[in-house]
Amino acid sequence: MIPHKNDLDLGSRLALRFAEEELPGQYQIIERFFRSRGAYARFKELLAAHGCLDKWFAFEAAATETALRDWCTENGVEVLGTEEESSS
């Protein structure tokens, strides 16, 4: 069974890592977002306001691919194709 994104550290912790790297001045605000419902909507609105939404989507996609590939390796699941093929 494929793990949930939170099991792969792809939930709010990923968003907070992104905030720490890209918007350190907004980190505390973003951290507060994730204490209540609707966090991702507010997070994405803030990113859009700072012109970082595309950067977030690329960061999230790269982290997801890495986490899934690592999980597959750890669990003996063969991944067909290469990273280059999956991105084209």
Biopython code that builds the backbone (N, CA, C, O; Angstrom):
import numpy as np
from Bio.PDB.StructureBuilder import StructureBuilder

atoms = [
    (1, "MET", "N", (0.838, -1.183, 0.000)),
    (1, "MET", "CA", (0.000, 0.000, 0.000)),
    (1, "MET", "C", (0.886, 1.251, 0.000)),
    (1, "MET", "O", (1.811, 1.366, 0.804)),
    (2, "ILE", "N", (0.599, 2.167, -0.892)),
    (2, "ILE", "CA", (1.354, 3.418, -0.980)),
    (2, "ILE", "C", (1.030, 4.260, 0.257)),
    (2, "ILE", "O", (-0.137, 4.389, 0.629)),
    (3, "PRO", "N", (2.046, 4.828, 0.887)),
    (3, "PRO", "CA", (1.808, 5.624, 2.094)),
    (3, "PRO", "C", (1.124, 6.962, 1.783)),
    (3, "PRO", "O", (1.175, 7.462, 0.659)),
    (4, "HIS", "N", (0.489, 7.519, 2.805)),
    (4, "HIS", "CA", (-0.116, 8.847, 2.704)),
    (4, "HIS", "C", (0.997, 9.892, 2.639)),
    (4, "HIS", "O", (2.105, 9.648, 3.117)),
    (5, "LYS", "N", (0.713, 11.040, 2.057)),
    (5, "LYS", "CA", (1.739, 12.080, 1.924)),
    (5, "LYS", "C", (2.326, 12.493, 3.267)),
    (5, "LYS", "O", (3.508, 12.830, 3.345)),
    (6, "ASN", "N", (1.522, 12.473, 4.322)),
    (6, "ASN", "CA", (2.048, 12.839, 5.638)),
    (6, "ASN", "C", (3.046, 11.808, 6.147)),
    (6, "ASN", "O", (3.973, 12.146, 6.884)),
    (7, "ASP", "N", (2.857, 10.545, 5.754)),
    (7, "ASP", "CA", (3.805, 9.501, 6.133)),
    (7, "ASP", "C", (5.152, 9.698, 5.452)),
    (7, "ASP", "O", (6.176, 9.217, 5.937)),
    (8, "LEU", "N", (5.147, 10.399, 4.339)),
    (8, "LEU", "CA", (6.368, 10.670, 3.583)),
    (8, "LEU", "C", (6.917, 12.062, 3.864)),
    (8, "LEU", "O", (7.818, 12.529, 3.169)),
    (9, "ASP", "N", (6.378, 12.720, 4.876)),
    (9, "ASP", "CA", (6.802, 14.071, 5.263)),
    (9, "ASP", "C", (6.529, 15.081, 4.146)),
    (9, "ASP", "O", (7.336, 15.975, 3.891)),
    (10, "LEU", "N", (5.376, 14.923, 3.483)),
    (10, "LEU", "CA", (5.008, 15.800, 2.378)),
    (10, "LEU", "C", (3.813, 16.690, 2.718)),
    (10, "LEU", "O", (3.241, 17.317, 1.826)),
    (11, "GLY", "N", (3.438, 16.752, 3.963)),
    (11, "GLY", "CA", (2.309, 17.573, 4.388)),
    (11, "GLY", "C", (2.773, 18.957, 4.821)),
    (11, "GLY", "O", (3.538, 19.622, 4.123)),
    (12, "SER", "N", (2.303, 19.365, 5.963)),
    (12, "SER", "CA", (2.604, 20.712, 6.443)),
    (12, "SER", "C", (4.094, 20.922, 6.693)),
    (12, "SER", "O", (4.590, 22.038, 6.541)),
    (13, "ARG", "N", (4.814, 19.871, 7.073)),
    (13, "ARG", "CA", (6.262, 20.040, 7.305)),
    (13, "ARG", "C", (6.984, 20.442, 6.032)),
    (13, "ARG", "O", (7.944, 21.210, 6.077)),
    (14, "LEU", "N", (6.527, 19.927, 4.893)),
    (14, "LEU", "CA", (7.128, 20.320, 3.622)),
    (14, "LEU", "C", (6.853, 21.800, 3.342)),
    (14, "LEU", "O", (7.744, 22.534, 2.915)),
    (15, "ALA", "N", (5.632, 22.223, 3.583)),
    (15, "ALA", "CA", (5.276, 23.628, 3.379)),
    (15, "ALA", "C", (6.115, 24.525, 4.291)),
    (15, "ALA", "O", (6.553, 25.600, 3.880)),
    (16, "LEU", "N", (6.332, 24.083, 5.513)),
    (16, "LEU", "CA", (7.136, 24.882, 6.445)),
    (16, "LEU", "C", (8.606, 24.916, 6.030)),
    (16, "LEU", "O", (9.277, 25.934, 6.203)),
    (17, "ARG", "N", (9.104, 23.818, 5.488)),
    (17, "ARG", "CA", (10.489, 23.832, 4.967)),
    (17, "ARG", "C", (10.617, 24.819, 3.816)),
    (17, "ARG", "O", (11.598, 25.554, 3.715)),
    (18, "PHE", "N", (9.603, 24.821, 2.946)),
    (18, "PHE", "CA", (9.610, 25.769, 1.830)),
    (18, "PHE", "C", (9.587, 27.203, 2.357)),
    (18, "PHE", "O", (10.347, 28.056, 1.897)),
    (19, "ALA", "N", (8.716, 27.456, 3.319)),
    (19, "ALA", "CA", (8.616, 28.803, 3.889)),
    (19, "ALA", "C", (9.938, 29.235, 4.502)),
    (19, "ALA", "O", (10.360, 30.382, 4.353)),
    (20, "GLU", "N", (10.577, 28.316, 5.186)),
    (20, "GLU", "CA", (11.858, 28.630, 5.831)),
    (20, "GLU", "C", (12.918, 29.020, 4.804)),
    (20, "GLU", "O", (13.724, 29.920, 5.038)),
    (21, "GLU", "N", (12.904, 28.327, 3.661)),
    (21, "GLU", "CA", (13.884, 28.601, 2.606)),
    (21, "GLU", "C", (13.539, 29.835, 1.779)),
    (21, "GLU", "O", (14.412, 30.651, 1.484)),
    (22, "GLU", "N", (12.274, 29.973, 1.408)),
    (22, "GLU", "CA", (11.880, 31.000, 0.444)),
    (22, "GLU", "C", (11.281, 32.269, 1.048)),
    (22, "GLU", "O", (11.434, 33.354, 0.487)),
    (23, "LEU", "N", (10.604, 32.143, 2.181)),
    (23, "LEU", "CA", (9.946, 33.290, 2.806)),
    (23, "LEU", "C", (10.198, 33.308, 4.320)),
    (23, "LEU", "O", (9.252, 33.275, 5.107)),
    (24, "PRO", "N", (11.461, 33.359, 4.718)),
    (24, "PRO", "CA", (11.742, 33.270, 6.154)),
    (24, "PRO", "C", (11.051, 34.356, 6.982)),
    (24, "PRO", "O", (10.737, 34.128, 8.150)),
    (25, "GLY", "N", (10.813, 35.514, 6.406)),
    (25, "GLY", "CA", (10.125, 36.587, 7.115)),
    (25, "GLY", "C", (8.644, 36.302, 7.351)),
    (25, "GLY", "O", (8.013, 36.950, 8.185)),
    (26, "GLN", "N", (8.093, 35.345, 6.628)),
    (26, "GLN", "CA", (6.682, 34.982, 6.751)),
    (26, "GLN", "C", (6.487, 33.656, 7.490)),
    (26, "GLN", "O", (5.360, 33.183, 7.631)),
    (27, "TYR", "N", (7.576, 33.062, 7.957)),
    (27, "TYR", "CA", (7.518, 31.725, 8.537)),
    (27, "TYR", "C", (6.509, 31.612, 9.676)),
    (27, "TYR", "O", (5.707, 30.678, 9.697)),
    (28, "GLN", "N", (6.537, 32.537, 10.608)),
    (28, "GLN", "CA", (5.632, 32.444, 11.764)),
    (28, "GLN", "C", (4.166, 32.546, 11.340)),
    (28, "GLN", "O", (3.308, 31.861, 11.897)),
    (29, "ILE", "N", (3.887, 33.382, 10.376)),
    (29, "ILE", "CA", (2.515, 33.507, 9.870)),
    (29, "ILE", "C", (2.083, 32.180, 9.244)),
    (29, "ILE", "O", (0.988, 31.683, 9.508)),
    (30, "ILE", "N", (2.957, 31.617, 8.416)),
    (30, "ILE", "CA", (2.638, 30.356, 7.746)),
    (30, "ILE", "C", (2.494, 29.238, 8.773)),
    (30, "ILE", "O", (1.609, 28.391, 8.649)),
    (31, "GLU", "N", (3.339, 29.230, 9.764)),
    (31, "GLU", "CA", (3.242, 28.222, 10.820)),
    (31, "GLU", "C", (1.884, 28.294, 11.514)),
    (31, "GLU", "O", (1.293, 27.265, 11.839)),
    (32, "ARG", "N", (1.396, 29.503, 11.738)),
    (32, "ARG", "CA", (0.059, 29.673, 12.346)),
    (32, "ARG", "C", (-1.046, 29.165, 11.428)),
    (32, "ARG", "O", (-2.045, 28.626, 11.904)),
    (33, "PHE", "N", (-0.879, 29.330, 10.123)),
    (33, "PHE", "CA", (-1.870, 28.816, 9.179)),
    (33, "PHE", "C", (-2.133, 27.338, 9.435)),
    (33, "PHE", "O", (-3.279, 26.887, 9.414)),
    (34, "PHE", "N", (-1.064, 26.593, 9.675)),
    (34, "PHE", "CA", (-1.174, 25.142, 9.774)),
    (34, "PHE", "C", (-1.671, 24.652, 11.127)),
    (34, "PHE", "O", (-1.629, 23.455, 11.411)),
    (35, "ARG", "N", (-2.129, 25.553, 11.940)),
    (35, "ARG", "CA", (-2.750, 25.180, 13.212)),
    (35, "ARG", "C", (-4.270, 25.112, 13.103)),
    (35, "ARG", "O", (-4.951, 24.778, 14.072)),
    (36, "SER", "N", (-4.800, 25.430, 11.923)),
    (36, "SER", "CA", (-6.262, 25.419, 11.768)),
    (36, "SER", "C", (-6.645, 24.977, 10.351)),
    (36, "SER", "O", (-5.799, 24.846, 9.466)),
    (37, "ARG", "N", (-7.935, 24.757, 10.175)),
    (37, "ARG", "CA", (-8.463, 24.336, 8.868)),
    (37, "ARG", "C", (-8.229, 25.417, 7.813)),
    (37, "ARG", "O", (-8.138, 26.607, 8.115)),
    (38, "GLY", "N", (-8.138, 24.962, 6.588)),
    (38, "GLY", "CA", (-7.976, 25.893, 5.475)),
    (38, "GLY", "C", (-6.558, 26.404, 5.322)),
    (38, "GLY", "O", (-6.323, 27.408, 4.649)),
    (39, "ALA", "N", (-5.617, 25.721, 5.940)),
    (39, "ALA", "CA", (-4.233, 26.180, 5.944)),
    (39, "ALA", "C", (-3.650, 26.263, 4.538)),
    (39, "ALA", "O", (-3.006, 27.253, 4.190)),
    (40, "TYR", "N", (-3.873, 25.225, 3.728)),
    (40, "TYR", "CA", (-3.264, 25.224, 2.396)),
    (40, "TYR", "C", (-3.811, 26.346, 1.517)),
    (40, "TYR", "O", (-3.068, 26.927, 0.726)),
    (41, "ALA", "N", (-5.078, 26.651, 1.643)),
    (41, "ALA", "CA", (-5.644, 27.753, 0.858)),
    (41, "ALA", "C", (-4.980, 29.076, 1.255)),
    (41, "ALA", "O", (-4.595, 29.863, 0.390)),
    (42, "ARG", "N", (-4.849, 29.313, 2.542)),
    (42, "ARG", "CA", (-4.204, 30.546, 3.002)),
    (42, "ARG", "C", (-2.727, 30.570, 2.619)),
    (42, "ARG", "O", (-2.193, 31.601, 2.212)),
    (43, "PHE", "N", (-2.078, 29.413, 2.758)),
    (43, "PHE", "CA", (-0.669, 29.292, 2.378)),
    (43, "PHE", "C", (-0.478, 29.649, 0.911)),
    (43, "PHE", "O", (0.416, 30.424, 0.570)),
    (44, "LYS", "N", (-1.313, 29.090, 0.046)),
    (44, "LYS", "CA", (-1.182, 29.345, -1.383)),
    (44, "LYS", "C", (-1.529, 30.784, -1.741)),
    (44, "LYS", "O", (-0.925, 31.353, -2.651)),
    (45, "GLU", "N", (-2.481, 31.375, -1.050)),
    (45, "GLU", "CA", (-2.788, 32.798, -1.272)),
    (45, "GLU", "C", (-1.587, 33.663, -0.928)),
    (45, "GLU", "O", (-1.255, 34.590, -1.666)),
    (46, "LEU", "N", (-0.932, 33.365, 0.193)),
    (46, "LEU", "CA", (0.251, 34.128, 0.591)),
    (46, "LEU", "C", (1.369, 33.940, -0.427)),
    (46, "LEU", "O", (2.045, 34.901, -0.794)),
    (47, "LEU", "N", (1.565, 32.700, -0.886)),
    (47, "LEU", "CA", (2.599, 32.451, -1.888)),
    (47, "LEU", "C", (2.310, 33.219, -3.172)),
    (47, "LEU", "O", (3.218, 33.798, -3.768)),
    (48, "ALA", "N", (1.052, 33.228, -3.599)),
    (48, "ALA", "CA", (0.677, 33.967, -4.805)),
    (48, "ALA", "C", (0.963, 35.455, -4.629)),
    (48, "ALA", "O", (1.451, 36.114, -5.547)),
    (49, "ALA", "N", (0.658, 35.974, -3.452)),
    (49, "ALA", "CA", (0.898, 37.397, -3.179)),
    (49, "ALA", "C", (2.385, 37.747, -3.221)),
    (49, "ALA", "O", (2.755, 38.882, -3.521)),
    (50, "HIS", "N", (3.233, 36.762, -2.918)),
    (50, "HIS", "CA", (4.680, 36.983, -2.935)),
    (50, "HIS", "C", (5.338, 36.463, -4.210)),
    (50, "HIS", "O", (6.564, 36.452, -4.316)),
    (51, "GLY", "N", (4.527, 36.033, -5.179)),
    (51, "GLY", "CA", (5.060, 35.557, -6.454)),
    (51, "GLY", "C", (5.832, 34.248, -6.350)),
    (51, "GLY", "O", (6.740, 33.999, -7.143)),
    (52, "CYS", "N", (5.478, 33.407, -5.376)),
    (52, "CYS", "CA", (6.213, 32.162, -5.137)),
    (52, "CYS", "C", (5.401, 30.898, -5.415)),
    (52, "CYS", "O", (5.867, 29.796, -5.124)),
    (53, "LEU", "N", (4.221, 31.033, -5.961)),
    (53, "LEU", "CA", (3.359, 29.866, -6.126)),
    (53, "LEU", "C", (3.959, 28.830, -7.075)),
    (53, "LEU", "O", (3.939, 27.637, -6.773)),
    (54, "ASP", "N", (4.487, 29.264, -8.210)),
    (54, "ASP", "CA", (5.102, 28.320, -9.151)),
    (54, "ASP", "C", (6.320, 27.647, -8.526)),
    (54, "ASP", "O", (6.561, 26.458, -8.737)),
    (55, "LYS", "N", (7.077, 28.409, -7.763)),
    (55, "LYS", "CA", (8.249, 27.856, -7.087)),
    (55, "LYS", "C", (7.820, 26.794, -6.074)),
    (55, "LYS", "O", (8.489, 25.771, -5.926)),
    (56, "TRP", "N", (6.698, 27.036, -5.370)),
    (56, "TRP", "CA", (6.165, 26.053, -4.424)),
    (56, "TRP", "C", (5.765, 24.763, -5.142)),
    (56, "TRP", "O", (6.102, 23.668, -4.691)),
    (57, "PHE", "N", (5.048, 24.894, -6.260)),
    (57, "PHE", "CA", (4.609, 23.704, -6.982)),
    (57, "PHE", "C", (5.808, 22.879, -7.460)),
    (57, "PHE", "O", (5.769, 21.650, -7.406)),
    (58, "ALA", "N", (6.858, 23.534, -7.922)),
    (58, "ALA", "CA", (8.062, 22.819, -8.351)),
    (58, "ALA", "C", (8.748, 22.150, -7.159)),
    (58, "ALA", "O", (9.194, 21.008, -7.259)),
    (59, "PHE", "N", (8.832, 22.852, -6.047)),
    (59, "PHE", "CA", (9.432, 22.322, -4.820)),
    (59, "PHE", "C", (8.651, 21.100, -4.329)),
    (59, "PHE", "O", (9.237, 20.080, -3.963)),
    (60, "GLU", "N", (7.331, 21.219, -4.328)),
    (60, "GLU", "CA", (6.462, 20.131, -3.871)),
    (60, "GLU", "C", (6.582, 18.915, -4.796)),
    (60, "GLU", "O", (6.659, 17.781, -4.324)),
    (61, "ALA", "N", (6.599, 19.150, -6.099)),
    (61, "ALA", "CA", (6.706, 18.044, -7.056)),
    (61, "ALA", "C", (8.039, 17.318, -6.908)),
    (61, "ALA", "O", (8.080, 16.088, -6.928)),
    (62, "ALA", "N", (9.120, 18.064, -6.763)),
    (62, "ALA", "CA", (10.440, 17.442, -6.604)),
    (62, "ALA", "C", (10.514, 16.637, -5.310)),
    (62, "ALA", "O", (11.044, 15.526, -5.300)),
    (63, "ALA", "N", (9.991, 17.187, -4.229)),
    (63, "ALA", "CA", (10.004, 16.489, -2.942)),
    (63, "ALA", "C", (9.142, 15.235, -2.998)),
    (63, "ALA", "O", (9.504, 14.204, -2.431)),
    (64, "THR", "N", (8.008, 15.320, -3.677)),
    (64, "THR", "CA", (7.119, 14.159, -3.807)),
    (64, "THR", "C", (7.797, 13.057, -4.603)),
    (64, "THR", "O", (7.763, 11.893, -4.204)),
    (65, "GLU", "N", (8.408, 13.410, -5.715)),
    (65, "GLU", "CA", (9.083, 12.397, -6.524)),
    (65, "GLU", "C", (10.213, 11.745, -5.742)),
    (65, "GLU", "O", (10.352, 10.522, -5.761)),
    (66, "THR", "N", (11.012, 12.536, -5.063)),
    (66, "THR", "CA", (12.121, 11.990, -4.268)),
    (66, "THR", "C", (11.606, 11.065, -3.178)),
    (66, "THR", "O", (12.130, 9.966, -2.996)),
    (67, "ALA", "N", (10.586, 11.502, -2.451)),
    (67, "ALA", "CA", (10.041, 10.699, -1.351)),
    (67, "ALA", "C", (9.455, 9.387, -1.865)),
    (67, "ALA", "O", (9.649, 8.338, -1.251)),
    (68, "LEU", "N", (8.740, 9.440, -2.985)),
    (68, "LEU", "CA", (8.156, 8.214, -3.542)),
    (68, "LEU", "C", (9.224, 7.263, -4.060)),
    (68, "LEU", "O", (9.123, 6.052, -3.863)),
    (69, "ARG", "N", (10.230, 7.791, -4.711)),
    (69, "ARG", "CA", (11.325, 6.940, -5.196)),
    (69, "ARG", "C", (12.060, 6.302, -4.019)),
    (69, "ARG", "O", (12.384, 5.116, -4.061)),
    (70, "ASP", "N", (12.324, 7.077, -2.975)),
    (70, "ASP", "CA", (12.985, 6.542, -1.783)),
    (70, "ASP", "C", (12.131, 5.450, -1.145)),
    (70, "ASP", "O", (12.648, 4.402, -0.757)),
    (71, "TRP", "N", (10.824, 5.695, -1.035)),
    (71, "TRP", "CA", (9.924, 4.700, -0.450)),
    (71, "TRP", "C", (9.950, 3.412, -1.277)),
    (71, "TRP", "O", (10.003, 2.311, -0.729)),
    (72, "CYS", "N", (9.912, 3.565, -2.583)),
    (72, "CYS", "CA", (9.944, 2.385, -3.463)),
    (72, "CYS", "C", (11.238, 1.603, -3.251)),
    (72, "CYS", "O", (11.205, 0.379, -3.129)),
    (73, "THR", "N", (12.359, 2.284, -3.208)),
    (73, "THR", "CA", (13.640, 1.619, -2.991)),
    (73, "THR", "C", (13.647, 0.878, -1.654)),
    (73, "THR", "O", (14.060, -0.279, -1.585)),
    (74, "GLU", "N", (13.191, 1.542, -0.599)),
    (74, "GLU", "CA", (13.162, 0.942, 0.745)),
    (74, "GLU", "C", (12.225, -0.261, 0.815)),
    (74, "GLU", "O", (12.424, -1.154, 1.639)),
    (75, "ASN", "N", (11.213, -0.291, -0.037)),
    (75, "ASN", "CA", (10.214, -1.354, 0.020)),
    (75, "ASN", "C", (10.318, -2.349, -1.131)),
    (75, "ASN", "O", (9.408, -3.147, -1.354)),
    (76, "GLY", "N", (11.426, -2.297, -1.855)),
    (76, "GLY", "CA", (11.665, -3.262, -2.910)),
    (76, "GLY", "C", (10.739, -3.147, -4.105)),
    (76, "GLY", "O", (10.475, -4.136, -4.788)),
    (77, "VAL", "N", (10.245, -1.945, -4.361)),
    (77, "VAL", "CA", (9.358, -1.714, -5.502)),
    (77, "VAL", "C", (10.200, -1.131, -6.633)),
    (77, "VAL", "O", (10.859, -0.104, -6.473)),
    (78, "GLU", "N", (10.162, -1.811, -7.784)),
    (78, "GLU", "CA", (10.930, -1.341, -8.929)),
    (78, "GLU", "C", (10.193, -0.194, -9.608)),
    (78, "GLU", "O", (8.997, -0.284, -9.883)),
    (79, "VAL", "N", (10.921, 0.880, -9.874)),
    (79, "VAL", "CA", (10.355, 2.023, -10.582)),
    (79, "VAL", "C", (10.770, 1.907, -12.036)),
    (79, "VAL", "O", (11.961, 1.856, -12.342)),
    (80, "LEU", "N", (9.807, 1.867, -12.926)),
    (80, "LEU", "CA", (10.091, 1.768, -14.348)),
    (80, "LEU", "C", (10.267, 3.157, -14.937)),
    (80, "LEU", "O", (9.563, 4.092, -14.555)),
    (81, "GLY", "N", (11.186, 3.290, -15.847)),
    (81, "GLY", "CA", (11.454, 4.582, -16.464)),
    (81, "GLY", "C", (12.465, 5.361, -15.661)),
    (81, "GLY", "O", (12.857, 4.966, -14.563)),
    (82, "THR", "N", (12.876, 6.468, -16.225)),
    (82, "THR", "CA", (13.856, 7.320, -15.570)),
    (82, "THR", "C", (13.191, 8.615, -15.149)),
    (82, "THR", "O", (12.067, 8.917, -15.550)),
    (83, "GLU", "N", (13.900, 9.371, -14.337)),
    (83, "GLU", "CA", (13.366, 10.673, -13.912)),
    (83, "GLU", "C", (13.144, 11.573, -15.115)),
    (83, "GLU", "O", (12.172, 12.326, -15.150)),
    (84, "GLU", "N", (14.032, 11.507, -16.101)),
    (84, "GLU", "CA", (13.898, 12.351, -17.294)),
    (84, "GLU", "C", (12.626, 12.001, -18.061)),
    (84, "GLU", "O", (11.931, 12.888, -18.556)),
    (85, "GLU", "N", (12.318, 10.679, -18.159)),
    (85, "GLU", "CA", (11.116, 10.272, -18.878)),
    (85, "GLU", "C", (9.857, 10.731, -18.166)),
    (85, "GLU", "O", (8.885, 11.119, -18.815)),
    (86, "SER", "N", (9.860, 10.692, -16.828)),
    (86, "SER", "CA", (8.652, 11.070, -16.084)),
    (86, "SER", "C", (8.412, 12.567, -16.096)),
    (86, "SER", "O", (7.297, 13.014, -15.830)),
    (87, "SER", "N", (9.456, 13.365, -16.406)),
    (87, "SER", "CA", (9.269, 14.804, -16.404)),
    (87, "SER", "C", (8.948, 15.351, -17.784)),
    (87, "SER", "O", (8.682, 16.545, -17.927)),
    (88, "SER", "N", (8.968, 14.499, -18.803)),
    (88, "SER", "CA", (8.662, 14.994, -20.151)),
    (88, "SER", "C", (7.292, 14.631, -20.596)),
    (88, "SER", "O", (6.891, 14.978, -21.707)),
]
sb = StructureBuilder()
sb.init_structure("model")
sb.init_model(0)
sb.init_chain("A")
sb.init_seg("    ")
for serial, (resi, resn, name, xyz) in enumerate(atoms, 1):
    if name == "N":
        sb.init_residue(resn, " ", resi, " ")
    sb.init_atom(name, np.array(xyz, "f"), 0.0, 1.0, " ", f" {name:<3s}", serial, name[0])
structure = sb.get_structure()
